[in-house]
């Protein structure tokens, strides 16, 4: 898969169908970044969302971007400056917890595919006005979970989602079974304890289990 930024919408859909789970990654130690990416890619999860929640995030993206097969993106992008810094650090896509017109414009201007977050019907309509129909449903469990996604499928028949927030290995298959869900985001495949221990074998095993959950193109 090549997420290029040429056509932001098709690039995002391609990214969402590369694997059923997008690991949501928090990196505290830059030295752990490359081994973590290698372990996840080896397990069949090439699309990696590195959240901007720690001082190490941008350097971690740079390290992960050099891993063969890794498609590294930025998470928790809040504004245009975040998008630009992440792009310069090697990010090939961006994920945001919400959507603003300014964020959407900047993503298109710099050619960075964006998966914007939504939680309500009004959010979806604003994102659609900006040209986005591939969306992150966040926080998924707290915002209504599976029942909410089923309800949203009625009025928004051409909109697809990546639910993120509170999803586990046990509940992921239930979300993935929905016709308007292409993938899910989750942190369970890269738990802090295993990352800190550099336990690549255990992380790869978790990634393989997640990759086997299946998805829809």
C-alpha positions as CSV (number, residue, x, y, z in Angstrom):
1,X,0.0,0.0,0.0
2,X,1.2,3.5,-0.8
3,X,-0.4,6.4,1.1
4,X,0.9,9.3,-0.9
5,X,-1.3,12.3,-0.4
6,X,-2.2,12.7,-4.0
7,X,-5.9,12.0,-3.4
8,X,-6.5,12.4,0.3
9,X,-9.8,10.5,0.3
10,X,-8.7,7.4,-1.6
11,X,-5.5,7.4,0.3
12,X,-7.3,7.3,3.6
13,X,-9.6,4.5,2.5
14,X,-6.6,2.5,1.3
15,X,-4.9,3.0,4.7
16,X,-8.1,1.9,6.5
17,X,-8.3,-1.3,4.5
18,X,-4.6,-2.3,4.8
19,X,-5.3,-4.1,8.1
20,X,-8.3,-4.5,10.5
21,X,-6.5,-2.8,13.4
22,X,-4.5,0.4,13.5
23,X,-2.3,0.4,16.6
24,X,-2.6,3.6,18.6
25,X,0.9,4.1,19.9
26,X,2.2,6.2,22.8
27,X,6.0,6.4,22.8
28,X,7.9,7.7,25.8
29,X,11.3,6.5,24.8
30,X,12.6,7.1,21.2
31,X,14.9,4.1,21.5
32,X,11.8,1.9,21.7
33,X,10.2,3.2,18.5
34,X,12.0,1.3,15.8
35,X,11.8,-2.1,17.6
36,X,8.1,-1.5,18.2
37,X,7.4,-0.7,14.6
38,X,9.3,-3.7,13.5
39,X,7.4,-6.0,15.8
40,X,4.0,-4.6,14.7
41,X,4.8,-4.8,11.0
42,X,6.1,-8.4,11.4
43,X,2.7,-9.2,13.0
44,X,0.8,-7.9,10.0
45,X,-0.1,-4.4,11.2
46,X,1.7,-2.0,8.9
47,X,-0.4,1.2,9.6
48,X,0.9,2.8,12.8
49,X,-0.7,5.8,14.5
50,X,1.9,7.6,16.8
51,X,0.0,10.0,19.1
52,X,1.3,13.5,19.8
53,X,1.0,12.9,23.6
54,X,4.7,12.8,24.5
55,X,7.8,14.8,23.8
56,X,9.3,11.8,22.0
57,X,6.4,11.5,19.5
58,X,8.0,13.3,16.5
59,X,11.4,11.6,16.9
60,X,9.6,8.3,17.3
61,X,7.8,8.9,13.9
62,X,11.1,9.6,12.2
63,X,12.6,6.3,13.6
64,X,9.5,4.3,12.6
65,X,9.3,5.7,9.2
66,X,12.6,4.0,8.3
67,X,11.2,0.5,9.1
68,X,10.5,-1.4,5.8
69,X,6.7,-1.9,5.3
70,X,5.7,0.6,8.0
71,X,3.1,3.3,7.1
72,X,3.5,5.8,9.9
73,X,1.0,8.5,10.8
74,X,0.4,11.0,13.5
75,X,-2.4,10.8,16.0
76,X,-3.9,13.4,18.3
77,X,-3.3,16.1,15.6
78,X,-5.2,19.2,16.8
79,X,-4.3,21.9,14.3
80,X,-2.4,22.8,11.2
81,X,0.9,23.2,13.0
82,X,0.7,19.6,14.3
83,X,0.0,18.4,10.7
84,X,3.0,20.2,9.3
85,X,5.4,19.1,12.1
86,X,4.3,15.5,11.7
87,X,4.6,15.6,7.9
88,X,8.2,16.9,8.3
89,X,8.8,14.0,10.7
90,X,7.8,11.5,8.1
91,X,4.1,11.0,8.8
92,X,2.2,9.7,5.8
93,X,-1.3,10.3,7.2
94,X,-2.9,12.1,10.2
95,X,-5.6,11.2,12.6
96,X,-7.4,13.9,14.7
97,X,-9.8,13.5,17.7
98,X,-12.2,16.0,16.1
99,X,-12.6,18.1,12.9
100,X,-12.4,21.8,12.1
101,X,-12.5,23.4,8.7
102,X,-9.0,24.8,9.2
103,X,-7.6,21.4,10.0
104,X,-9.2,20.0,6.8
105,X,-7.9,22.8,4.7
106,X,-4.4,22.5,5.9
107,X,-4.4,18.7,5.4
108,X,-5.4,19.2,1.8
109,X,-3.0,22.1,1.2
110,X,0.0,20.0,2.4
111,X,-1.2,16.8,0.8
112,X,-1.4,14.8,4.1
113,X,-4.3,12.3,4.1
114,X,-6.5,13.0,7.2
115,X,-8.8,10.7,9.2
116,X,-10.8,13.3,11.2
117,X,-12.6,12.4,14.4
118,X,-16.3,12.6,14.9
119,X,-18.7,11.7,17.8
120,X,-22.1,13.1,16.6
121,X,-24.3,13.5,13.5
122,X,-23.5,17.2,13.4
123,X,-19.7,16.4,13.5
124,X,-20.2,14.0,10.5
125,X,-22.1,16.7,8.5
126,X,-19.3,19.2,9.1
127,X,-16.7,16.8,8.0
128,X,-18.7,15.8,5.0
129,X,-19.0,19.5,4.1
130,X,-15.2,19.5,4.1
131,X,-15.0,16.5,1.7
132,X,-14.3,13.8,4.3
133,X,-16.4,10.6,4.4
134,X,-13.8,8.4,6.0
135,X,-13.9,9.2,9.7
136,X,-12.7,8.2,13.1
137,X,-15.5,7.5,15.5
138,X,-14.1,8.7,18.9
139,X,-14.3,8.0,21.7
140,X,-16.1,5.0,20.4
141,X,-17.3,3.2,23.5
142,X,-18.2,6.4,25.4
143,X,-19.9,7.9,22.3
144,X,-22.4,5.1,22.0
145,X,-20.3,2.2,20.6
146,X,-21.9,-0.4,18.3
147,X,-25.4,0.9,18.7
148,X,-24.4,4.4,17.7
149,X,-22.6,3.2,14.6
150,X,-25.6,1.2,13.6
151,X,-27.8,4.2,13.9
152,X,-25.4,6.4,12.0
153,X,-25.4,3.9,9.1
154,X,-28.9,4.9,8.2
155,X,-28.6,8.6,7.3
156,X,-24.9,8.4,6.4
157,X,-24.9,5.5,3.9
158,X,-21.6,6.5,2.1
159,X,-19.6,7.2,5.3
160,X,-17.2,4.7,6.8
161,X,-15.6,4.7,10.2
162,X,-12.6,3.7,12.2
163,X,-13.9,3.4,15.8
164,X,-11.2,4.2,18.4
165,X,-11.4,4.5,22.2
166,X,-12.2,1.8,24.6
167,X,-12.0,-1.0,22.1
168,X,-10.3,-4.3,23.1
169,X,-9.3,-7.6,21.5
170,X,-12.5,-9.0,22.7
171,X,-14.8,-6.3,21.4
172,X,-13.0,-5.5,18.1
173,X,-14.7,-8.3,16.1
174,X,-18.1,-6.9,17.0
175,X,-17.1,-3.5,15.6
176,X,-15.5,-4.9,12.5
177,X,-18.7,-6.9,11.7
178,X,-20.5,-3.6,11.1
179,X,-20.8,-2.7,7.4
180,X,-19.8,0.9,7.9
181,X,-16.6,0.0,9.9
182,X,-13.5,-0.6,7.8
183,X,-11.0,-0.9,10.7
184,X,-10.6,-0.1,14.4
185,X,-8.0,1.7,16.3
186,X,-6.6,0.2,19.5
187,X,-3.8,0.4,22.0
188,X,-4.0,-3.2,23.2
189,X,-1.6,-4.4,20.6
190,X,1.2,-2.2,22.0
191,X,0.8,-2.1,25.8
192,X,3.2,0.1,27.6
193,X,4.6,-2.8,29.7
194,X,5.6,-4.8,26.7
195,X,7.0,-1.7,24.9
196,X,9.1,-0.7,27.9
197,X,10.4,-4.3,28.2
198,X,11.3,-4.3,24.4
199,X,9.3,-7.6,24.2
200,X,9.0,-7.7,20.4
201,X,8.0,-11.3,20.3
202,X,5.0,-10.7,22.5
203,X,4.0,-7.6,20.6
204,X,4.3,-9.4,17.3
205,X,2.0,-12.2,18.7
206,X,-0.6,-9.6,19.7
207,X,-0.3,-8.0,16.2
208,X,-0.8,-11.4,14.5
209,X,-4.0,-12.0,16.5
210,X,-5.3,-8.5,15.6
211,X,-4.4,-8.9,11.9
212,X,-6.3,-12.2,11.8
213,X,-9.6,-10.4,12.9
214,X,-10.3,-9.7,9.3
215,X,-11.6,-6.5,7.6
216,X,-13.6,-5.3,4.7
217,X,-12.4,-3.6,1.5
